[in-house]
Amino acid sequence: MLSTHAVAISLALALAPATVAHYHLADTFIGHDFINGFNWETFDDPTHGRVNFVDQPTALSSNLSFASSDSFVMRADSTQVVAPASRGRDSIRITSHNAYNDSMIVLDLAHMPEGCATWPAFWTISQGGPWPNGGEIDIIEGVNLQPSNLVSLHTTGNCSMGQQRSQTGSAAFSISLRLYNDPPLPCRYTVSPNCDASLNNNQGCGTQFTAPNSFGSSFNQAGGGWYVMQKSATEGINVWFWSRNDHTVPAAVHTNNDMVYPDSTWGSPGATFPSDTCDYASHFNAHQIIFDLTLCGDWAGSVFPSSGCGSGTCTDFVNNNPSAFLDAFWEVNALRVYTLDS
């Protein structure tokens, strides 16, 4: 027979909450930290954009990128007409030196690129590769005048997602396009549930956010906000978003905490990709973090005529309208990366 003391211990253990994983601060990037913590990439845009990615010295000397004590900016050129024979309009693509396994990425963003022909993305990709081995996670992505954010995965085969998941975003969405003074034109786009990059022209599997102010001009007009991505072998991949004036943003997100972990106060993520139909270990490994801004290209260019951006070609628009890119810039308040306790 158990003693009274043993029974008490057993009862206490049974009633104790399950142990939860804690993510501790590994890297912080604020202002000048981006200068030393990221590589400036200069290769040809893999998505065939009308851009010329420039190196760090060029970016800094031409004021396409600059930092202060509490802000970091990177932008497309908005002053020069682009020669047809050139590679494209000057722009920025940066990749973190470090790569992270199970982690949480917290981005405090003041402004994202917006406008016709733009295709901004904040994403992570396998350091080991080669792509799509090790996976790709698009945290912020959209084109032209798109009103809401698209989160998506791109993987090797045998990775898919159910249409019904515990998320506030949607696997299908409708938008209205307005061409000049014409009535809005309904346009429906269905997000694929298959993450395999070799299918559907590399559409991947995605979730369209339904929260207001999650992308483009509405995001910027609201003062920006916070994006958080959790990448976990046990919890899968989850992305949350809070607009700047959202009173529900958790304190662990909007302050410089040494530790974060999503709890019930966070609410459902805008996008979730559980591991029950996509084996995490065989599809994801340590990821680097990327910011980039391309113009036109495979996605923004292909839908440019139907995006309310005019009747000309995307390439001509980029070449001949430098002032159209005055708002085509990233302004980052802070980027924090938290890694899982071993």
Protein Blocks (a to p, Z undefined) as FASTA:
>chain_A
ZZfklmmmmmmmmmpccdddddddfbdcehjlmmmmpccdfbdcfklpabddddfklmmm
nopaccdfkbccddddfkbccdfklnbdcddddddfbdcdddddddddfbdcedehiacd
dddddfklpafehiaadfbgcehjbfbdcddddddehiacdfbdcdfbdfbdcddddehj
accddddddddfbfbfkgghinopadddfbehkbcjllmmnopaaddddddfklopaddd
ddfklmkbcfklmpccfbdcddfknopafbdcdfklocfklmgccddddddddeejjmlm
mmmmmnonajbdfklmmmmmmmlmmmmccddfbdcdddddZZ
